[in-house]
């Protein structure tokens, strides 16, 4: 156990080769927009079938915010997809701990499934409205503080603004 190396990648998370790819999922686990929709489309029907099976068993009401669960990666270049539900940003309520929990829980699940390389998106920084700079601070800080068997974490960032925000907090 230790702290993983952290690398930044500008690109599409569905193109990544990793033991596990993290999906910024919604609580239904049944796909959606943004990263979630892209992972479900590119990964194929195997991911949706696995998510439906989870909903039929332990997650009948969906996955709680800040939690994570693994499924097959279907046709992605990975063994697993780790689905985590990020919080919607709020100016009235500090939900930073829930966002940090997404990263901690995803690494815990990665350890459970034996993943050594994990690719993360910027959880909650898209449609959920989390300011990119703060999302980057929480993500980098949480992964740096983690005690995990994961050896490499890649933050896969879709655009230059996200890459720059994460680079600022990585230095």
N, C-alpha and C positions, 0 to 999 in steps of 0.2 A: 504494500500500500504506500501511497505517496501522492505527490502532486503531479498532474499531467503537464506535458509540454503543451503550449497553446500556440496555434498558428491561425492566421487570418487568410481567408480565401475570398476573392471577389468572384461571384458566379452563382450558378444555379445549384441548390442543394440536391436536386434529383440527379445531377451528374456525378456526384461524389462517390468515391470508393472508400468505404469505412465498414467496420464491423457493425456499427449501428448508426442510423440517421435519426435525428430527433425531429418529430413533427410537432409544430405549434398547432395543436388540435383544438377543436371546440369540445365541449363536454359531451356531446352526443357520440363522439368517436366515428361518426358516419360520413366524414368528409365535409368540405366547405369551400371557402375561397382562399386566396393567397397561398401560402406554403402548404396548408392542409389539402387544398384542392389539387395542387401540383403533385404532391406525394401520392395521393390516391389515384390520380390519372396515370402518372408514370409507373407507379408500382403495380397497377392492374387490380383485377377483381379479388385477388388473393388477400389483399390488405383489408378491403371492405368486408369480405367473408369472415376474416379473423376478428375484426371489430364487432361485427354482428354477433359472433359467438361470445365475445366478452359481454356485450349488452344482455345476452340471453342468460348469462351466468352471474358473475360477481358484480357487474356494473349495470344493473337494470335501470338505474336512474342516471346513468352516465358517469363520467370521471370527474371528480371534484377538482376545482381550481388548485393548482400547486402540486398535484399528484402526477404520477407517471405510470405507464404500463407498456409492455412490449408485445409486438406481434411480429409475424413474418414481414419481410421486406418485399415480398412478391418479386417483381421484375427489376427492382432497384439494385445497384451495385453494393449490396449490404446483406447481412444475415438477418438483421432486425430493424424494425422501426420502433422507436420509443416515442409514444404519444404523451405529450404533456399539455395541460390546459393552463395557459397563462391568464393572469388577471387583466380585466379591462382597466385602463388608467382612470384614475379619479383625482381631481384636484381637492376634493373634500375629505378623502380618506386615504391614509398611507397604506398602500398595498404592496410595498417593496418586499416584505417578508414572503408574500405569496409568490412573487416573481423569483426571488432567490430560491424558494422551495422547488420551483420547476427545474432548475439546474441541479440542485442537490439530489432530488428524487430521480431525475433522469440518470445521473451518475450512479446512484444506488442500483437502479434497475440494470444499467449497463454492467455493473459488477455481478449482479445475479445471473445474467445470461452469458457472462464471460467475454464481453466486448472489451477490446483494448484500445480501439480507435473509435471516436464518436464525432459526428458532424452535427453541429447545432445551428439553427437559424437564430435571428434576433427575436426571441420569444416576446410576444406582446407589443412589439414595436411597429407592427403593421396596422391592420384594421382595428386592433384593440387600443391604439392611440398612445402607447407609452412613448414619451420623448426619447429619441434615439440616444442622446448622450447619457441619460440616466439609465436606460436599458443596458447600454454597453458597460457602464460602471458596475451595475449590479451583476451582470453576467460574468465579466472578467474577475471581479472580486470574489464571487462565489466559487467559481472554478479554481481560482488560485488557492482558496482556503480548503478545498475538498481533500479528503483522505480517501483515495480510490485506487483501484488496480488499473484504471484506464491510463494509458501511457501518452496518448495524444488526443487533444480536443481541437477540432477545427471549427472556427466560427465562419460560416459560409454566408457572406453578405451580398445582397443583390445589387446594391448600387454604391456609388462612390461616397455618398454622404454617410451611409452606414459603416462602410469600411473605415473612413476617416475617424468616425466617433470611436470605433473599437480600437483603432490604432493608437489614439490618444490615451486610452485607458490601459493599453497593453504596455506602453513605454514607461 
